[in-house]
Amino acid sequence: MSADRALFLLNELLWSAIIIGGPIMLGTLIVGLIVSVVQVATQIQEITLSYVPKLLTAAILLLLLGGWMLGRLTQFALTLFQSIPSLSG
């Protein structure tokens, strides 16, 4: 396998990881920011107040986008497995 091919596969891997994990990270980031603003405004510094909404957001997003995420990951894995014979020579 050439260095160009390895870099291409690494690039595809990183982009797939960003696209698959991005919605959950972005959703929890937004919810965490909103909760932090509410905590600062009300001066309530309860630690579970920040974790529970983020966990619920991640769970809801996984339920809504889980099929798409799994399909995207499966497609990447199938493409990678199908390219194995061409890597040897």
C-alpha positions in Angstrom: 0.0 0.0 0.0 1.4 3.4 -0.9 1.6 6.3 1.4 -1.0 8.2 -0.7 -3.5 5.4 -0.3 -2.9 5.2 3.5 -3.4 9.0 3.8 -6.6 8.8 1.8 -8.0 6.1 4.0 -7.0 8.0 7.1 -8.6 11.1 5.7 -11.8 9.2 5.0 -11.7 7.7 8.5 -11.4 11.1 10.2 -14.2 12.7 8.1 -16.5 9.7 8.8 -15.8 10.0 12.5 -16.5 13.8 12.4 -19.7 13.3 10.5 -21.0 10.4 12.6 -20.0 11.9 16.0 -20.7 15.6 15.1 -24.4 15.8 15.7 -24.2 14.3 19.2 -21.3 16.4 20.2 -22.9 19.6 18.8 -26.2 18.8 20.5 -24.7 18.2 23.9 -22.5 21.3 23.4 -25.5 23.5 22.8 -27.5 22.1 25.7 -24.5 22.4 28.0 -24.1 26.0 27.0 -27.8 26.8 27.6 -27.7 25.0 31.0 -24.5 26.9 31.9 -26.1 30.2 31.1 -29.1 29.3 33.2 -26.9 28.3 36.1 -25.0 31.5 36.0 -28.2 33.6 35.8 -29.8 31.8 38.7 -26.6 31.0 40.7 -27.6 27.4 41.1 -24.4 25.4 40.9 -25.8 21.9 41.1 -23.5 19.5 39.2 -26.3 17.1 38.1 -28.1 20.0 36.5 -25.5 20.0 33.8 -25.1 16.3 33.2 -28.7 15.1 33.1 -29.8 17.4 30.2 -26.7 16.5 28.2 -27.3 12.8 28.7 -30.9 13.1 27.7 -29.9 15.1 24.6 -27.4 12.5 23.6 -29.9 9.7 24.2 -32.6 11.4 22.1 -30.1 12.2 19.3 -28.9 8.6 19.3 -32.5 7.4 19.0 -33.3 9.8 16.2 -30.0 9.5 14.3 -28.8 6.1 15.3 -30.0 4.3 12.1 -28.3 6.9 9.9 -25.1 6.8 11.9 -25.0 3.0 11.8 -25.7 3.0 8.1 -22.9 5.5 7.5 -20.5 3.5 9.6 -21.5 0.2 7.9 -21.0 1.8 4.4 -17.5 2.9 5.4 -16.6 -0.5 6.7 -17.9 -2.3 3.6 -16.0 0.1 1.4 -12.8 -0.6 3.4 -13.3 -4.4 3.4 -14.0 -4.4 -0.4 -10.7 -2.4 -1.0 -8.6 -5.0 0.9 -7.7 -7.1 -2.2 -6.4 -4.0 -4.0 -4.1 -3.0 -1.1 -1.6 -5.8 -1.6 -0.3 -4.8 -5.0 
